């Protein structure tokens, strides 16, 4: 009987398995961006994009696009020194990634703190199924970023 139960578990469809993610934190993302070879800009403000273009998983085939790029706009301020004092208004590519049927997402018009990659062709904000590069612009997250910018250890 145990052998049959084992076989049933092996044949279970993938969505029955849960996606396990480390809980993202603004401090950890700050540290990763600071250590990255790529150039990042930390911004706080409003991201707008066409939500209808977000990827959708096909539960019948257990698939989703690996990568979807959506044209977006970010309006707000960039971290400059130890505060968000530099205006930042730019078009960017909102790159949404999926893993099997789990996809990143977001809401247009939401106030966020984001770690935007500066590339030769412009700016990119990546959002995967586990998040990690964009956070609600709460007072707690804002103070954490400012603390990191002022020299605190940022590894949480």
Helices and strands as residue ranges (DSSP letters): H 2-10, G 14-16, H 26-35, E 39-49, G 51-53, E 67-80, E 83-99, E 102-103, E 110-119, E 122-127, E 134-136, H 139-149
